Amino acid sequence: MANRVSEFLNKYFDPSLELPLQAFNLLACAGMAASAIAGLESAIMGHGAAPVVINVILFAAASSFMYFARATNRHRFYRRLTVVGIFIIAFPALFFTSGGYHSGMPSYFIFALVFTALMLDGRERIAAIAAEFFIYIGACLTAYLRPDTVTMLASEKEFAVDVIIGISVPGTLLLLVVLLYIRIYNNRQKQLEELDRLKTEFYQDMHHEMKTPLTVISTDIQNAGDMLDFDIDKEVIRDKLESAQQEIIRLARMVENSLDIAAAQVNRKHMEQIDFASLLRSKAGVFRAILEQNGNTLSFQIADGLPYVTGNADMLLQVIFNLMYNAHKHTKNGAVTVSLEQKGGALEAVVRDTGEGIAPEYLPGVFERGTSAGGTGYGLSICKTILEMHGGGIGIESAPDKGTAVTFSLPVNRMSAKTP
């Protein structure tokens, strides 16, 4: 039982989910509980068939909305359907069949306005809240001017019970939302502290890493200038200038890659469900022509029916491009293989080449910034940073002249369907 509860909470209330989605799932769960309680109350108190039927419909709607939103990934559609179907249509119907403003229904009206503000955004939010205000106030005025349209509660006891439920259920839900906001706020504060630490570390690393190429550039240019004064062979001078030019190019690549790291660390972009199998196959395939320039072949071993992952496609593309570029750069007249399969709760991908491999002295620190066997020392560090942001990891196996295999993993999105 405990495992089922834990699995349910992981599916519907994972901290990585957006607040509107968590609020929607909370609303659906509460809606089921509230409908069950209200329907049972109406049946016991003898309010008639209408409120019982409406509450049964609300229970079925809440459970199905939450299920299908998860199964189809159409969360925005079901949030809109909730606002229109339950808040704008069902709540006013219950108002007239359950005692009007002589009941606990006005509390649900306030509850609906708050949750609408949480679940929608932009103009939709403004339009929906305005419509709810108009309808709810109109319902109260109609009940006042036309009392015959309201099915009144039979006794003071029923009125007291209904008001208590009307206070307890929406009040509990609003309390849970406040706690949800507090949790998100605390998590964001921790993230900001971590980002501040990473920013400081980034500037320190950049200062350290740029000193070497700048020193080489300065020395080479100064030596070339001195050689001109002494009329030394132009080929020697050209070599010095070419060396400086290579360091300038390396420095430019280092700056570009370091900015990618900064963007990945500081600007965590929107996460969404991604068919990573299709993304990997299509984007890695772009490198086929590039690999052929070095006489290499590219092949795929991607399993069928793999689930989606939650992530940012642009960031994950950066991982794919960096790994494929490394394979291209260090492999000639060989083969590059890209594989993907599910292992437990994660997708595991391997980019394997038959290239020159990595020297043992570089291997332990290849994922650290600045560690390189001829590159900028930032490509694999970027990959590691991005994958860890997605809850995944990365590893490497390599030996000189025996090729390299980079393995990385991404957690499976438990809320996703299988890919075709």
Stockholm file with secondary structure:
# STOCKHOLM 1.0

chainA/1-420         MANRVSEFLNKYFDPSLELPLQAFNLLACAGMAASAIAGLESAIMGHGAAPVVINVILFAAASSFMYFARATNRHRFYRRLTVVGIFIIAFPALFFTSGGYHSGMPSYFIFALVFTALMLDGRERIAAIAAEFFIYIGACLTAYLRPDTVTMLASEKEFAVDVIIGISVPGTLLLLVVLLYIRIYNNRQKQLEELDRLKTEFYQDMHHEMKTPLTVISTDIQNAGDMLDFDIDKEVIRDKLESAQQEIIRLARMVENSLDIAAAQVNRKHMEQIDFASLLRSKAGVFRAILEQNGNTLSFQIADGLPYVTGNADMLLQVIFNLMYNAHKHTKNGAVTVSLEQKGGALEAVVRDTGEGIAPEYLPGVFERGTSAGGTGYGLSICKTILEMHGGGIGIESAPDKGTAVTFSLPVNRMSAKTP
#=GR chainA/1-420 SS CHHHHHHHHHHHCCTTSCHHHHHHHHHHHHHHHHHHHHHHHHHHHTCCHHHHHHHHHHHHHHHHHHHHHHHHCCHHHHHHHHIIIIIIIIHHHHHHHTTTTSSSHHHHHHHHHHHHHHHCCHHHHHHHHHHHHHHHHHHHHHHHHCGGGSCCCSSHHHHHHHHHHHHHHHHHHHHHHHHHHHHHHHHHHHHHHHHHHHHHHHHHHHHHHHHHHHHHHHHHHHHHHHHHHTTCCHHHHHHHHHHHHHHHHHHHHHHHHHHHHHHHHHCCCCCEEECHHHHHHHHHHTTHHHHHTTTCEEEEEECSSCBCEEECHHHHHHHHHHHHHHHHHTCSSSEEEEEEEEETTEEEEEEEECSCCCCTTTGGGTTSTTCCSSSCSCHHHHHHHHHHHTTCEEEEEECTTSCEEEEEEEEBCTTCCBCC
#=GC SS_cons         CHHHHHHHHHHHCCTTSCHHHHHHHHHHHHHHHHHHHHHHHHHHHTCCHHHHHHHHHHHHHHHHHHHHHHHHCCHHHHHHHHIIIIIIIIHHHHHHHTTTTSSSHHHHHHHHHHHHHHHCCHHHHHHHHHHHHHHHHHHHHHHHHCGGGSCCCSSHHHHHHHHHHHHHHHHHHHHHHHHHHHHHHHHHHHHHHHHHHHHHHHHHHHHHHHHHHHHHHHHHHHHHHHHHHTTCCHHHHHHHHHHHHHHHHHHHHHHHHHHHHHHHHHCCCCCEEECHHHHHHHHHHTTHHHHHTTTCEEEEEECSSCBCEEECHHHHHHHHHHHHHHHHHTCSSSEEEEEEEEETTEEEEEEEECSCCCCTTTGGGTTSTTCCSSSCSCHHHHHHHHHHHTTCEEEEEECTTSCEEEEEEEEBCTTCCBCC
//
